[in-house]
Amino acid sequence: MEFLILVAAGTAALLVIISLLLKRIVPEVHNKISIISFTGFLLISIGIIVYSYIAGGWKGMGYGLLGLAILSGTIIGGIIQYMLSVRSRIR
């Protein structure tokens, strides 16, 4: 269970770190690359969840939980990115 929490937290942290680094390195294309990375993580997690139904059994359940952890981390990371971008617009 701890592993899945770490995967979700790591995914969220990775998305936020990528966003912050891109904002400093290439601010003109920051939004496009952030959206592409967010969409990529979403597609990967949904693909893992779909594969878990194909695999079935305990193996499929493990893949499904991993996909859900990545999906939740992606959504949390996306929310944090959005909140940081709104905060920077207010300043």
Sequence and secondary structure as in RCSB ss.txt:
>XXXX:A:sequence
MEFLILVAAGTAALLVIISLLLKRIVPEVHNKISIISFTGFLLISIGIIVYSYIAGGWKGMGYGLLGLAILSGTI
IGGIIQYMLSVRSRIR
>XXXX:A:secstr
 HHHHHHHHHHHHHHHHHHHHHHHH GGGHHHHHHHHHHHHHHHHHHHHHHHHHH HHHHHHHHHHHHHHHHHHH
HHHHHHHHHHHHHHH 
